Amino acid sequence: MKTALITGGAQRIGAQITQTLHENNYNVIIHYRHSEQEALALAQQLNNKRSNSATTLQAELSNLDAVKTLANAIDSLDILVNNASVFYPTPINEASQNSWNQIMATNLIAPFFLSQTLAPTLLKNNGCIINIVDVHAERPLKNHSIYNISKAGLAMMTKTLAKELAPNIRVCGVSPGSIIWPENEAKLTEDQKNKMLSKIALERQGDAGDIANTVLFLANSPYITGQIINVDGGRTLNQ
Ligand SMILES: NC(=O)c1ccc[n+]([C@@H]2O[C@H](COP(=O)([O-])OP(=O)(O)OC[C@H]3O[C@@H](n4cnc5c(N)ncnc54)[C@H](OP(=O)(O)O)[C@@H]3O)[C@@H](O)[C@H]2O)c1
């Protein structure tokens, strides 16, 4: 039985990746930060389907010590899915060092040091790392410079680690387009949503299953490394 760690795996896209990998015979470690109830409920639901197949681990990924503690709590791993991320606008005239530190730490520094700390066990298992990037890693989203820079870094991390960790560990990425509308401070108006939808060639949002299925495809593709697949309904055709 193979084991996958999904960061931010209790909610939204992360929860779907967790469920899809589990349905395909992976044991899952569901990482969460604040979503304890959702993580425990999801683990319970998966353990009801197959006993001892899901566990949870809490960690604040903007804290490097917590990142290392999380990684060191894991004995054996086949897939690391770096999914957790923060997303909110940082217009250049308002961007603060706090936002820079929080977004970079969560979206870029944590995936790097999780990969480093978990590399020895991934190497033993011929495992892989799958980074959830964003189409905005290449084509910037206005007023989100820090987020764009963090995801551009994650895209380069995918390629540079694919080179360095080959031939025993593969490193790939999935770049979602518009999948689930952002919440809280990043919430969009109906006008903004319609404008975004009008740019998608397939004329609709994707769903979390589109991302999870691509993660599964990459997990099952032993001759693919260093590649990042856009799952965006053709949105980048119109950008
Ligand atoms: N939604 C989209 O349409 C879309 C589009 C493009 C790219 N993406 C990418 O796809 C991935 C999933 O997207 P999503 O919208 O499902 O993500 P999300 O809901 O914004 O965040 C996923 C999880 O990340 C965790 N997280 C955030 N900051 C954290 C921190 N400092 N430490 C630990 N965990 C932290 C949260 O866990 P807790 O809830 O436990 O606190 C959260 O549930 C992300 O990498 C995102 O950038 C999504």
PDBQT file of the ligand as one rigid body, heavy atoms in Angstrom, charges set to zero:
ROOT
HETATM    1  N1  LIG A 301      -9.285  27.464  -6.187  1.00  0.00    +0.000 N 
HETATM    2  C1  LIG A 301      -8.856  27.663  -7.429  1.00  0.00    +0.000 C 
HETATM    3  O1  LIG A 301      -9.651  27.870  -8.360  1.00  0.00    +0.000 OA
HETATM    4  C2  LIG A 301      -7.372  27.633  -7.717  1.00  0.00    +0.000 A 
HETATM    5  C3  LIG A 301      -6.905  28.247  -8.879  1.00  0.00    +0.000 A 
HETATM    6  C4  LIG A 301      -5.544  28.208  -9.155  1.00  0.00    +0.000 A 
HETATM    7  C5  LIG A 301      -4.672  27.558  -8.290  1.00  0.00    +0.000 A 
HETATM    8  N2  LIG A 301      -5.156  26.974  -7.171  1.00  0.00    +0.000 N 
HETATM    9  C6  LIG A 301      -4.212  26.283  -6.281  1.00  0.00    +0.000 C 
HETATM   10  O2  LIG A 301      -4.753  25.023  -5.938  1.00  0.00    +0.000 OA
HETATM   11  C7  LIG A 301      -4.440  24.704  -4.570  1.00  0.00    +0.000 C 
HETATM   12  C8  LIG A 301      -5.737  24.445  -3.800  1.00  0.00    +0.000 C 
HETATM   13  O3  LIG A 301      -6.611  25.564  -3.986  1.00  0.00    +0.000 OA
HETATM   14  P1  LIG A 301      -7.791  25.860  -2.953  1.00  0.00    +0.000 P 
HETATM   15  O4  LIG A 301      -8.536  27.027  -3.490  1.00  0.00    +0.000 OA
HETATM   16  O5  LIG A 301      -8.498  24.604  -2.616  1.00  0.00    +0.000 OA
HETATM   17  O6  LIG A 301      -6.890  26.324  -1.707  1.00  0.00    +0.000 OA
HETATM   18  P2  LIG A 301      -7.341  27.100  -0.377  1.00  0.00    +0.000 P 
HETATM   19  O7  LIG A 301      -8.705  26.667   0.007  1.00  0.00    +0.000 OA
HETATM   20  O8  LIG A 301      -7.119  28.574  -0.560  1.00  0.00    +0.000 OA
HETATM   21  O9  LIG A 301      -6.232  26.582   0.649  1.00  0.00    +0.000 OA
HETATM   22  C9  LIG A 301      -6.031  25.206   0.850  1.00  0.00    +0.000 C 
HETATM   23  C10 LIG A 301      -5.600  24.944   2.259  1.00  0.00    +0.000 C 
HETATM   24  O10 LIG A 301      -4.322  25.510   2.496  1.00  0.00    +0.000 OA
HETATM   25  C11 LIG A 301      -4.155  25.494   3.906  1.00  0.00    +0.000 C 
HETATM   26  N3  LIG A 301      -3.246  26.577   4.321  1.00  0.00    +0.000 N 
HETATM   27  C12 LIG A 301      -3.282  27.890   3.979  1.00  0.00    +0.000 A 
HETATM   28  N4  LIG A 301      -2.309  28.547   4.613  1.00  0.00    +0.000 NA
HETATM   29  C13 LIG A 301      -1.654  27.641   5.396  1.00  0.00    +0.000 A 
HETATM   30  C14 LIG A 301      -0.554  27.716   6.289  1.00  0.00    +0.000 A 
HETATM   31  N5  LIG A 301       0.073  28.865   6.548  1.00  0.00    +0.000 N 
HETATM   32  N6  LIG A 301      -0.157  26.583   6.903  1.00  0.00    +0.000 NA
HETATM   33  C15 LIG A 301      -0.788  25.415   6.668  1.00  0.00    +0.000 A 
HETATM   34  N7  LIG A 301      -1.826  25.288   5.823  1.00  0.00    +0.000 NA
HETATM   35  C16 LIG A 301      -2.243  26.389   5.200  1.00  0.00    +0.000 A 
HETATM   36  C17 LIG A 301      -5.544  25.706   4.519  1.00  0.00    +0.000 C 
HETATM   37  O11 LIG A 301      -5.709  24.691   5.493  1.00  0.00    +0.000 OA
HETATM   38  P3  LIG A 301      -6.736  24.873   6.731  1.00  0.00    +0.000 P 
HETATM   39  O12 LIG A 301      -8.084  25.027   6.108  1.00  0.00    +0.000 OA
HETATM   40  O13 LIG A 301      -6.580  23.600   7.479  1.00  0.00    +0.000 OA
HETATM   41  O14 LIG A 301      -6.310  26.084   7.505  1.00  0.00    +0.000 OA
HETATM   42  C18 LIG A 301      -6.481  25.556   3.321  1.00  0.00    +0.000 C 
HETATM   43  O15 LIG A 301      -7.594  24.736   3.572  1.00  0.00    +0.000 OA
HETATM   44  C19 LIG A 301      -3.640  25.879  -4.048  1.00  0.00    +0.000 C 
HETATM   45  O16 LIG A 301      -2.267  25.603  -4.158  1.00  0.00    +0.000 OA
HETATM   46  C20 LIG A 301      -4.024  27.026  -4.971  1.00  0.00    +0.000 C 
HETATM   47  O17 LIG A 301      -3.013  28.011  -5.082  1.00  0.00    +0.000 OA
HETATM   48  C21 LIG A 301      -6.478  26.996  -6.862  1.00  0.00    +0.000 A 
ENDROOT
TORSDOF 0
